Amino acid sequence: MLFITAKQAAKRAHGQGGTLGEQQEAVTAVVLSVVVAESAINEIGAWFEVHHLRPPLSIPHGLPYGFDRLELRVKWSLLPILVRQRTFDYGAEPWQSFDSLVELRNAIVHLRHRPLPKTVTALLKAKKLVAGNGLIGFEVAQWACETMAQMFEKLTELVDPPKEWINLLWRWTPTHSFPRGLSTPGDPF
């Protein structure tokens, strides 16, 4: 539901181009996209613990104590290591966008009175997502949603659940709960 809400905020940003409303909806999409990342990785970790799966798809000793309180990027990089002894390429997409998305969300939520980290502004400018005034709008909102869809796609690839699980147990795929694009059930975009 949170991902659908983030996508709907991005679509509203599109409809309000060039206004304060566009910026507000873009901020909503950015913040909710990171909330989705946090809640989902906690749920996925709990899912592995509850299902007590057999190797190779298992966490032999359970999640580390306090997993849910770890920093978000640590959890995302650690979970596939625990399950399959592999993780994201930190120098490539979608990790680069995910890292910048988390930094952008942190800057918004913590109301820092300093410029965004250079890595964030460089990535947003390289992808041509911000206007000359540096304000975020629809393009950033769309990027935030797309980044999360790509992260779930890559996590599924890294964890590599059995194909027969995809429809029954493993719901964190682009074809199910986290599809690409801004379409939502009943509302193509």
Summary of the structure (lengths in Angstrom):
residues: 189
radius of gyration: 17.0
end to end distance: 17.1
largest distance: 52.9
contacts: 560
relative contact order: 0.16
helix: 59%
strand: 1%
